[in-house]
Amino acid sequence: MSGDVDVAIVGAGAAGLAAALRARDFGLSFVVLEAKDRIGGRAFTDTETFGTPWDRGAHWLHSAAINPLTRVAEALGQPYLKRESFRNRNLHLGSRWASADEREDCNTAMDAAFEAVDELGAQGLDVPAARALDPSNRWYRLIEHVHEAISAFPPERISTLDLYRYYDSGENWPLINGYGALVAAYGASVPVSLNMPVTEIELAGKGVALATPGGTVRARAVIVTVSTNVLASGRIRFAHGLPAELQRALEGVPTGGANKIAFQFSRNVFDLPDTSYASFMDERDPARHAMSFQIRPFGKELAIAYFGGRFAEEMEAAGEAASIETARATLAEMFGTSILDHLVKTAATAWCGDPHTLGAYASALPGHAADRAALAEPVDGKLYLAGEAVHPTWFSTVQGAYLSGIDAMERVAASFNRCP
């Protein structure tokens, strides 16, 4: 694999693929090095487990009306379900379904909680989101669960200023054939070296050298798109170390936990419309964590449970069997044990243990909101970071990763005095 290119790109997720396609616009030579045996990164649509697509990672076009990948999906013929919101879901309280008034009360409390966090952020306060929340609120466990789902960390580890800077236009449209399928279609023309992990990067002389199982790759610049946890862990060694400020920024914006447990049934066992959402908060047991489910997505006989933050990390550490059993038992409480007679197959994700990601998406810790900007600063004019963690307002999303990849390549091209 030894050879000289203008730009080496580490990672073939949305950021790396976008960077590669932008490199073509500038007429730059490039190589894309991917540790996995597939492209897409944390956007991965599994079609084998159930014989029908389901997303193990990213699933929704967030801020869909203004999301640039919505236009990409349309151009590539990747359909999505346009709907106003998925938050007005069915709510089970452990022994019964909540009434319409209770659901409305919960939604009101949820809105108030996020507004309280935003108020602190708007004041420029970089403090734990938990400071704005009331654990005595009846709906606190659901409020905590949604914060964990959004940020991949519990409220005490979420920066109010960072969360305030996240831009959300309110539309969340699921992709019918999967977000991973969209990213794979988008990057289908990009030549990628799969099963090619980068083990060391050396910024030496006028360029960079990357050690891989296939040999040394030399380039004028490198764009690294792996997660902050992977970089902070030292799994990719930097021959002369990283600048202390960048190392601190990686640790200040860690990659948190988010996982899914999927269930396939032989027939429709849920008395709900297609692509419904249901939450669970057991009022009989205050120590029990809240959960949420997607029910029969696009009419498929599936139910998908969501774990986030501390709960995701705890369940993943407990093992796949324990994770599946927790979600299975909850589904049975909600819809009756008879549904289990028609359970065909299960599957679970484990993003925290994936050696190529070590987590799902990144959130700034309290006191570290400024670290995202530090992640975006090039090192020696040769090392650029990209990925969802780097985007200032659309972090934790595929569109944020996509835009950061384009931005990184444009800055590389500018340093080469190249125009498209």
Kinemage of the C-alpha trace (Angstrom):
@kinemage 1
@onewidth
@group {chain A} dominant
@subgroup {mainchain}
@vectorlist {calphas} color= white
{ca met a 1} P 0.000 0.000 0.000
{ca ser a 2} L 3.017 2.292 0.151
{ca gly a 3} L 2.618 5.340 -2.008
{ca asp a 4} L 2.148 9.068 -2.040
{ca val a 5} L -1.227 10.842 -2.129
{ca asp a 6} L -2.373 14.338 -1.370
{ca val a 7} L -4.679 13.321 1.468
{ca ala a 8} L -5.066 10.232 3.615
{ca ile a 9} L -8.526 9.794 5.157
{ca val a 10} L -8.884 7.582 8.220
{ca gly a 11} L -12.378 6.134 8.513
{ca ala a 12} L -15.110 5.477 5.933
{ca gly a 13} L -18.118 6.742 7.831
{ca ala a 14} L -20.155 9.730 6.699
{ca ala a 15} L -17.310 12.162 7.445
{ca gly a 16} L -14.646 10.178 5.617
{ca leu a 17} L -16.814 9.499 2.581
{ca ala a 18} L -17.855 13.149 2.349
{ca ala a 19} L -14.216 14.224 2.593
{ca ala a 20} L -13.247 11.803 -0.171
{ca leu a 21} L -15.959 12.974 -2.544
{ca arg a 22} L -15.015 16.595 -1.859
{ca ala a 23} L -11.378 15.733 -2.616
{ca arg a 24} L -12.480 14.673 -6.082
{ca asp a 25} L -13.990 18.102 -6.628
{ca phe a 26} L -10.590 19.641 -5.933
{ca gly a 27} L -8.733 17.121 -8.082
{ca leu a 28} L -6.803 15.841 -5.064
{ca ser a 29} L -5.498 12.305 -4.843
{ca phe a 30} L -6.572 10.436 -1.731
{ca val a 31} L -6.773 7.107 0.024
{ca val a 32} L -9.497 6.053 2.484
{ca leu a 33} L -8.403 3.616 5.195
{ca glu a 34} L -11.176 1.787 7.065
{ca ala a 35} L -10.608 -0.605 9.972
{ca lys a 36} L -13.942 -2.391 9.520
{ca asp a 37} L -14.966 -4.725 6.715
{ca arg a 38} L -17.636 -2.272 5.547
{ca ile a 39} L -18.229 1.423 5.053
{ca gly a 40} L -20.676 3.595 6.989
{ca gly a 41} L -19.152 3.693 10.458
{ca arg a 42} L -21.841 4.220 13.082
{ca ala a 43} L -24.504 4.370 10.362
{ca phe a 44} L -25.010 0.679 9.670
{ca thr a 45} L -28.128 -0.950 8.253
{ca asp a 46} L -28.268 -4.670 9.021
{ca thr a 47} L -30.203 -6.628 6.384
{ca glu a 48} L -29.041 -10.129 7.325
{ca thr a 49} L -30.191 -10.726 10.903
{ca phe a 50} L -33.932 -10.419 10.259
{ca gly a 51} L -34.026 -10.545 6.468
{ca thr a 52} L -35.257 -6.939 6.497
{ca pro a 53} L -33.371 -3.684 7.072
{ca trp a 54} L -32.916 -2.273 10.561
{ca asp a 55} L -30.435 0.332 11.701
{ca arg a 56} L -27.953 -0.751 14.329
{ca gly a 57} L -26.793 2.844 14.590
{ca ala a 58} L -28.138 6.127 13.220
{ca his a 59} L -31.763 6.008 12.092
{ca trp a 60} L -33.380 9.457 11.878
{ca leu a 61} L -32.818 12.402 9.575
{ca his a 62} L -32.649 14.964 12.387
{ca ser a 63} L -33.673 18.543 11.544
{ca ala a 64} L -34.852 16.824 8.396
{ca ala a 65} L -36.319 19.806 6.540
{ca ile a 66} L -32.910 21.508 6.483
{ca asn a 67} L -30.688 18.447 6.752
{ca pro a 68} L -28.456 18.295 3.633
{ca leu a 69} L -28.646 14.498 3.677
{ca thr a 70} L -32.397 14.699 3.128
{ca arg a 71} L -31.608 16.080 -0.323
{ca val a 72} L -29.007 13.351 -0.799
{ca ala a 73} L -31.618 10.729 0.133
{ca glu a 74} L -34.040 12.148 -2.415
{ca ala a 75} L -31.391 12.201 -5.136
{ca leu a 76} L -30.433 8.587 -4.433
{ca gly a 77} L -34.015 7.331 -4.192
{ca gln a 78} L -33.741 6.493 -0.477
{ca pro a 79} L -37.263 7.023 0.937
{ca tyr a 80} L -38.056 8.449 4.346
{ca leu a 81} L -41.167 8.782 6.454
{ca lys a 82} L -42.123 12.420 6.918
{ca arg a 83} L -43.828 12.966 10.219
{ca glu a 84} L -44.142 15.860 12.620
{ca ser a 85} L -42.798 14.217 15.750
{ca phe a 86} L -42.145 10.911 17.465
{ca arg a 87} L -42.477 12.302 20.989
{ca asn a 88} L -46.271 11.937 21.392
{ca arg a 89} L -45.861 8.278 22.128
{ca asn a 90} L -47.768 5.705 24.098
{ca leu a 91} L -46.676 5.612 27.704
{ca his a 92} L -46.814 2.615 30.031
{ca leu a 93} L -46.548 3.205 33.773
{ca gly a 94} L -45.738 -0.334 34.869
{ca ser a 95} L -49.245 -1.536 35.650
{ca arg a 96} L -51.268 0.367 33.037
{ca trp a 97} L -51.106 2.669 30.055
{ca ala a 98} L -51.065 6.376 30.848
{ca ser a 99} L -54.144 8.447 30.094
{ca ala a 100} L -54.167 11.195 27.477
{ca asp a 101} L -53.938 13.783 30.265
{ca glu a 102} L -50.929 12.028 31.763
{ca arg a 103} L -49.187 11.883 28.409
{ca glu a 104} L -49.794 15.585 27.931
{ca asp a 105} L -48.524 16.300 31.422
{ca cys a 106} L -45.402 14.296 30.664
{ca asn a 107} L -44.822 16.180 27.400
{ca thr a 108} L -45.248 19.487 29.205
{ca ala a 109} L -42.740 18.450 31.864
{ca met a 110} L -40.308 17.297 29.168
{ca asp a 111} L -40.528 20.646 27.353
{ca ala a 112} L -40.053 22.546 30.606
{ca ala a 113} L -36.996 20.460 31.489
{ca phe a 114} L -35.245 21.154 28.194
{ca glu a 115} L -36.174 24.820 28.392
{ca ala a 116} L -34.618 24.994 31.860
{ca val a 117} L -31.396 23.476 30.542
{ca asp a 118} L -31.406 25.881 27.597
{ca glu a 119} L -31.865 28.838 29.924
{ca leu a 120} L -28.608 28.011 31.670
{ca gly a 121} L -26.845 27.528 28.350
{ca ala a 122} L -28.227 30.804 27.006
{ca gln a 123} L -26.621 32.517 29.990
{ca gly a 124} L -23.273 31.090 28.893
{ca leu a 125} L -23.162 28.664 31.823
{ca asp a 126} L -21.177 25.508 31.115
{ca val a 127} L -22.545 23.408 33.983
{ca pro a 128} L -24.202 19.982 34.349
{ca ala a 129} L -27.650 19.748 32.794
{ca ala a 130} L -28.731 18.025 36.015
{ca arg a 131} L -28.524 21.411 37.739
{ca ala a 132} L -31.615 22.534 35.806
{ca leu a 133} L -33.639 19.385 36.504
{ca asp a 134} L -35.832 18.324 39.396
{ca pro a 135} L -35.399 14.656 40.361
{ca ser a 136} L -38.621 14.857 42.381
{ca asn a 137} L -40.664 15.530 39.252
{ca arg a 138} L -43.027 12.653 38.531
{ca trp a 139} L -41.602 12.308 35.025
{ca tyr a 140} L -37.934 12.727 35.900
{ca arg a 141} L -36.904 9.208 34.844
{ca leu a 142} L -38.320 9.770 31.360
{ca ile a 143} L -36.668 13.202 31.233
{ca glu a 144} L -33.380 11.563 32.202
{ca his a 145} L -33.895 8.827 29.592
{ca val a 146} L -34.473 11.329 26.787
{ca his a 147} L -31.374 13.314 27.787
{ca glu a 148} L -29.382 10.078 27.683
{ca ala a 149} L -30.849 9.193 24.293
{ca ile a 150} L -29.964 12.608 22.869
{ca ser a 151} L -26.519 13.065 24.414
{ca ala a 152} L -25.428 9.489 25.249
{ca phe a 153} L -24.658 10.592 28.823
{ca pro a 154} L -26.726 11.145 31.974
{ca pro a 155} L -27.676 14.767 32.805
{ca glu a 156} L -24.888 15.214 35.359
{ca arg a 157} L -22.353 14.611 32.568
{ca ile a 158} L -23.965 16.844 29.932
{ca ser a 159} L -22.810 20.445 29.437
{ca thr a 160} L -25.691 22.932 29.411
{ca leu a 161} L -23.781 25.224 27.051
{ca asp a 162} L -22.968 22.410 24.650
{ca leu a 163} L -26.563 21.163 24.580
{ca tyr a 164} L -27.818 24.722 24.111
{ca arg a 165} L -25.627 25.074 21.011
{ca tyr a 166} L -27.145 21.994 19.380
{ca tyr a 167} L -29.498 23.106 16.605
{ca asp a 168} L -32.741 21.171 16.297
{ca ser a 169} L -35.451 22.284 13.883
{ca gly a 170} L -37.810 19.669 15.312
{ca glu a 171} L -38.274 17.268 12.394
{ca asn a 172} L -37.058 13.691 12.834
{ca trp a 173} L -37.810 11.588 9.761
{ca pro a 174} L -36.813 7.892 9.769
{ca leu a 175} L -35.285 6.389 6.635
{ca ile a 176} L -37.348 3.463 5.430
{ca asn a 177} L -34.442 1.440 4.031
{ca gly a 178} L -32.058 2.582 6.751
{ca tyr a 179} L -29.621 5.410 7.360
{ca gly a 180} L -26.710 3.043 6.908
{ca ala a 181} L -28.092 2.151 3.483
{ca leu a 182} L -28.187 5.843 2.593
{ca val a 183} L -24.582 6.415 3.665
{ca ala a 184} L -23.457 3.291 1.799
{ca ala a 185} L -25.233 4.433 -1.366
{ca tyr a 186} L -23.767 7.921 -1.021
{ca gly a 187} L -20.222 6.556 -0.739
{ca ala a 188} L -20.553 3.676 -3.188
{ca ser a 189} L -18.190 5.254 -5.731
{ca val a 190} L -15.436 5.968 -3.207
{ca pro a 191} L -12.511 3.522 -3.316
{ca val a 192} L -11.962 2.331 0.253
{ca ser a 193} L -9.291 0.060 1.686
{ca leu a 194} L -11.299 -2.126 4.087
{ca asn a 195} L -9.852 -4.083 7.015
{ca met a 196} L -7.061 -1.537 7.028
{ca pro a 197} L -6.693 -0.059 10.517
{ca val a 198} L -4.227 2.760 11.004
{ca thr a 199} L -1.991 1.960 13.954
{ca glu a 200} L 0.323 4.972 13.941
{ca ile a 201} L 0.448 8.453 12.437
{ca glu a 202} L 3.645 10.421 12.192
{ca leu a 203} L 3.653 14.098 11.331
{ca ala a 204} L 7.108 14.368 9.864
{ca gly a 205} L 8.749 16.844 7.529
{ca lys a 206} L 6.373 18.203 4.928
{ca gly a 207} L 3.843 15.407 5.197
{ca val a 208} L 2.448 12.521 7.210
{ca ala a 209} L 3.131 8.809 7.363
{ca leu a 210} L 0.474 6.288 8.389
{ca ala a 211} L 1.302 2.747 9.475
{ca thr a 212} L -1.180 0.089 8.331
{ca pro a 213} L -1.158 -3.699 7.904
{ca gly a 214} L -0.718 -3.052 4.185
{ca gly a 215} L 2.325 -0.876 4.599
{ca thr a 216} L 3.103 2.781 5.097
{ca val a 217} L 0.908 5.398 3.457
{ca arg a 218} L 2.447 8.807 2.892
{ca ala a 219} L 0.415 11.915 2.263
{ca arg a 220} L 0.666 15.681 2.392
{ca ala a 221} L -2.156 15.807 4.984
{ca val a 222} L -4.418 13.465 6.916
{ca ile a 223} L -8.070 13.734 7.938
{ca val a 224} L -8.923 11.494 10.898
{ca thr a 225} L -12.627 10.768 11.395
{ca val a 226} L -12.629 8.168 14.177
{ca ser a 227} L -14.433 8.772 17.472
{ca thr a 228} L -12.982 10.879 20.268
{ca asn a 229} L -12.805 7.801 22.499
{ca val a 230} L -10.711 5.909 19.950
{ca leu a 231} L -8.293 8.814 19.627
{ca ala a 232} L -8.136 9.474 23.372
{ca ser a 233} L -7.485 5.771 24.028
{ca gly a 234} L -4.270 5.774 22.015
{ca arg a 235} L -5.442 2.974 19.706
{ca ile a 236} L -4.007 5.106 16.942
{ca arg a 237} L -0.563 6.104 18.145
{ca phe a 238} L 0.848 9.494 17.243
{ca ala a 239} L 4.594 9.178 16.915
{ca his a 240} L 5.342 12.444 18.683
{ca gly a 241} L 2.145 12.653 20.692
{ca leu a 242} L -0.777 15.009 20.280
{ca pro a 243} L -0.729 18.605 21.478
{ca ala a 244} L -1.826 18.742 25.113
{ca glu a 245} L -4.771 21.012 24.254
{ca leu a 246} L -6.068 18.538 21.688
{ca gln a 247} L -5.660 15.592 24.057
{ca arg a 248} L -7.628 17.492 26.709
{ca ala a 249} L -10.329 18.301 24.157
{ca leu a 250} L -10.681 14.634 23.197
{ca glu a 251} L -11.174 13.753 26.845
{ca gly a 252} L -13.561 16.697 27.343
{ca val a 253} L -15.849 15.520 24.517
{ca pro a 254} L -16.011 11.755 25.079
{ca thr a 255} L -18.095 9.303 23.084
{ca gly a 256} L -21.049 8.073 25.152
{ca gly a 257} L -23.248 5.007 25.125
{ca ala a 258} L -26.373 4.271 23.095
{ca asn a 259} L -27.603 0.816 22.125
{ca lys a 260} L -30.596 -0.980 20.658
{ca ile a 261} L -32.229 -4.338 21.289
{ca ala a 262} L -34.299 -5.586 18.361
{ca phe a 263} L -37.036 -8.233 18.415
{ca gln a 264} L -38.634 -9.949 15.440
{ca phe a 265} L -42.110 -11.459 15.704
{ca ser a 266} L -43.874 -13.913 13.415
{ca arg a 267} L -46.966 -11.710 13.192
{ca asn a 268} L -48.416 -8.403 14.364
{ca val a 269} L -48.690 -8.697 18.135
{ca phe a 270} L -49.101 -4.994 18.878
{ca asp a 271} L -52.380 -3.135 18.738
{ca leu a 272} L -50.679 0.022 17.456
{ca pro a 273} L -50.315 1.741 14.071
{ca asp a 274} L -47.211 1.145 11.980
{ca thr a 275} L -44.100 3.055 13.129
{ca ser a 276} L -45.377 3.790 16.594
{ca tyr a 277} L -43.330 4.756 19.634
{ca ala a 278} L -43.909 3.652 23.201
{ca ser a 279} L -42.191 4.609 26.446
{ca phe a 280} L -42.043 2.723 29.733
{ca met a 281} L -41.646 4.152 33.231
{ca asp a 282} L -42.545 1.810 36.067
{ca glu a 283} L -44.172 3.904 38.786
{ca arg a 284} L -44.185 0.839 41.053
{ca asp a 285} L -40.380 0.768 41.168
{ca pro a 286} L -38.652 4.185 41.401
{ca ala a 287} L -35.216 2.588 40.949
{ca arg a 288} L -36.073 1.161 37.551
{ca his a 289} L -34.781 2.997 34.525
{ca ala a 290} L -37.178 4.302 31.880
{ca met a 291} L -37.050 2.880 28.356
{ca ser a 292} L -38.463 3.576 24.913
{ca phe a 293} L -39.399 1.420 21.951
{ca gln a 294} L -40.062 1.756 18.261
{ca ile a 295} L -42.962 -0.537 17.391
{ca arg a 296} L -43.505 -2.095 13.935
{ca pro a 297} L -41.296 0.325 11.976
{ca phe a 298} L -42.752 0.773 8.490
{ca gly a 299} L -45.082 -2.170 9.066
{ca lys a 300} L -42.298 -4.671 9.793
{ca glu a 301} L -42.854 -7.166 12.582
{ca leu a 302} L -40.119 -5.658 14.735
{ca ala a 303} L -39.851 -3.885 18.066
{ca ile a 304} L -36.666 -1.982 18.874
{ca ala a 305} L -35.672 -0.899 22.381
{ca tyr a 306} L -33.387 2.066 23.057
{ca phe a 307} L -30.836 2.326 25.870
{ca gly a 308} L -28.784 5.495 26.336
{ca gly a 309} L -26.094 6.949 28.551
{ca arg a 310} L -25.290 5.283 31.856
{ca phe a 311} L -28.066 2.699 31.382
{ca ala a 312} L -26.646 1.718 27.981
{ca glu a 313} L -23.179 1.306 29.453
{ca glu a 314} L -24.485 -0.728 32.401
{ca met a 315} L -26.559 -3.038 30.221
{ca glu a 316} L -23.755 -3.558 27.726
{ca ala a 317} L -21.395 -4.404 30.585
{ca ala a 318} L -23.972 -6.903 31.884
{ca gly a 319} L -23.813 -8.695 28.549
{ca glu a 320} L -26.005 -9.289 25.528
{ca ala a 321} L -28.212 -11.891 27.197
{ca ala a 322} L -28.991 -9.587 30.121
{ca ser a 323} L -29.702 -6.658 27.799
{ca ile a 324} L -32.079 -8.691 25.696
{ca glu a 325} L -33.851 -10.099 28.740
{ca thr a 326} L -34.346 -6.622 30.257
{ca ala a 327} L -35.969 -5.303 27.095
{ca arg a 328} L -37.921 -8.531 26.468
{ca ala a 329} L -39.400 -8.536 29.964
{ca thr a 330} L -40.377 -4.880 29.621
{ca leu a 331} L -42.125 -5.498 26.304
{ca ala a 332} L -44.045 -8.371 27.890
{ca glu a 333} L -45.149 -6.129 30.765
{ca met a 334} L -46.370 -3.528 28.307
{ca phe a 335} L -48.127 -5.739 25.779
{ca gly a 336} L -48.722 -9.009 27.611
{ca thr a 337} L -46.653 -12.159 27.928
{ca ser a 338} L -48.541 -13.816 25.058
{ca ile a 339} L -46.547 -11.754 22.560
{ca leu a 340} L -43.503 -13.847 23.465
{ca asp a 341} L -45.175 -16.896 21.897
{ca his a 342} L -44.550 -15.220 18.552
{ca leu a 343} L -41.004 -14.020 19.185
{ca val a 344} L -38.729 -15.307 16.427
{ca lys a 345} L -35.314 -13.711 16.817
{ca thr a 346} L -33.433 -11.047 18.762
{ca ala a 347} L -30.351 -8.897 18.216
{ca ala a 348} L -28.400 -6.378 20.280
{ca thr a 349} L -25.858 -3.676 19.539
{ca ala a 350} L -22.766 -3.004 21.655
{ca trp a 351} L -21.204 0.228 20.453
{ca cys a 352} L -19.188 0.870 23.619
{ca gly a 353} L -17.340 -2.402 23.171
{ca asp a 354} L -16.785 -1.979 19.447
{ca pro a 355} L -13.000 -1.449 19.184
{ca his a 356} L -13.427 0.842 16.193
{ca thr a 357} L -15.890 3.208 17.893
{ca leu a 358} L -15.769 2.715 21.691
{ca gly a 359} L -19.142 4.431 21.928
{ca ala a 360} L -22.042 5.840 19.949
{ca tyr a 361} L -21.736 9.650 19.774
{ca ala a 362} L -19.982 12.434 21.605
{ca ser a 363} L -21.126 14.953 24.201
{ca ala a 364} L -19.146 17.710 25.886
{ca leu a 365} L -18.757 17.280 29.615
{ca pro a 366} L -19.663 20.186 31.906
{ca gly a 367} L -16.965 22.826 31.644
{ca his a 368} L -15.816 21.536 28.246
{ca ala a 369} L -18.193 23.052 25.692
{ca ala a 370} L -15.296 25.006 24.158
{ca asp a 371} L -13.458 21.770 23.443
{ca arg a 372} L -15.405 21.135 20.244
{ca ala a 373} L -13.724 24.163 18.691
{ca ala a 374} L -10.344 22.802 19.805
{ca leu a 375} L -11.106 19.528 18.016
{ca ala a 376} L -11.560 21.433 14.772
{ca glu a 377} L -8.133 23.104 14.906
{ca pro a 378} L -5.565 21.523 12.534
{ca val a 379} L -2.237 20.325 13.897
{ca asp a 380} L 0.895 21.523 12.069
{ca gly a 381} L -1.289 22.267 9.067
{ca lys a 382} L -1.315 18.532 8.315
{ca leu a 383} L -3.644 16.784 10.774
{ca tyr a 384} L -7.376 17.547 10.624
{ca leu a 385} L -10.123 15.921 12.659
{ca ala a 386} L -13.651 15.355 11.348
{ca gly a 387} L -16.721 13.468 12.522
{ca glu a 388} L -19.871 14.187 14.485
{ca ala a 389} L -17.916 15.285 17.570
{ca val a 390} L -16.286 18.118 15.633
{ca his a 391} L -19.392 19.854 14.300
{ca pro a 392} L -20.317 22.870 16.467
{ca thr a 393} L -24.123 22.636 16.254
{ca trp a 394} L -25.053 19.279 14.695
{ca phe a 395} L -22.897 17.006 16.802
{ca ser a 396} L -24.113 13.461 17.500
{ca thr a 397} L -25.699 13.328 14.034
{ca val a 398} L -24.790 11.896 10.645
{ca gln a 399} L -25.305 15.270 8.983
{ca gly a 400} L -22.847 16.792 11.445
{ca ala a 401} L -20.256 14.167 10.513
{ca tyr a 402} L -20.970 14.658 6.808
{ca leu a 403} L -20.558 18.440 6.979
{ca ser a 404} L -17.418 18.189 9.100
{ca gly a 405} L -15.817 15.924 6.495
{ca ile a 406} L -16.558 18.402 3.740
{ca asp a 407} L -15.241 21.276 5.853
{ca ala a 408} L -12.027 19.441 6.702
{ca met a 409} L -11.314 18.665 3.065
{ca glu a 410} L -12.019 22.262 2.039
{ca arg a 411} L -9.515 23.484 4.614
{ca val a 412} L -6.953 20.983 3.348
{ca ala a 413} L -7.523 22.149 -0.213
{ca ala a 414} L -7.182 25.786 0.851
{ca ser a 415} L -3.839 24.981 2.465
{ca phe a 416} L -2.765 23.522 -0.899
{ca asn a 417} L -4.093 26.595 -2.725
{ca arg a 418} L -6.492 24.406 -4.682
{ca cys a 419} L -9.870 25.494 -6.055
{ca pro a 420} L -12.691 23.182 -7.150
